[in-house]
Amino acid sequence: MANAADLVEMMNASMGRIKDMTDVNTVVGNPIFTPDGNTVIPVSKCSFGFGVGGSEFGKDSKNFGGGSGAGVTVSPIGFLVISGHSVSLLPVNPTEGSTLDKAIDMIPGLIDRVQAFIEKRKKEKKSAPPEQEN
């Protein structure tokens, strides 16, 4: 079973390379501060695959052959835009996602607009002169 150590060594080497290729800054990038006071943070999707295999061969099983491999894909998703007290996601590819996703993204802004409209109507009613009866 000395060859199991060879497989473990290959796995550790491949996993170490994946760790070197990806870190937290790959998925959520460093913030970018704009002159107008906004903060923009890049966001990416990271996918990886990994495989290792080996075999003993020969009469005395002292011969070992094996290999390992790994691959990483980093795809940009979009940018988080922080402006004042609001945060929005600016997608890289706006055609991705369903209509439902887009509608859900619009709900917070819609709620804010409805609340502002209601508050405006309340203020208008309070400041309006009382109606005269004839």
Sequence and secondary structure as in RCSB ss.txt:
>XXXX:A:sequence
MANAADLVEMMNASMGRIKDMTDVNTVVGNPIFTPDGNTVIPVSKCSFGFGVGGSEFGKDSKNFGGGSGAGVTVS
PIGFLVISGHSVSLLPVNPTEGSTLDKAIDMIPGLIDRVQAFIEKRKKEKKSAPPEQEN
>XXXX:A:secstr
 HHHHHHHHHHHHHHHHHHHH  HHHHB   EE TTS EEEEEEEEEEEEEEEEEEESSSS EEEEEEEEEEEEE
EEEEEEEETTEEEEEESSTTSS HHHHHHHHHHHHHHHHHHHHHHHHHHHHHS      
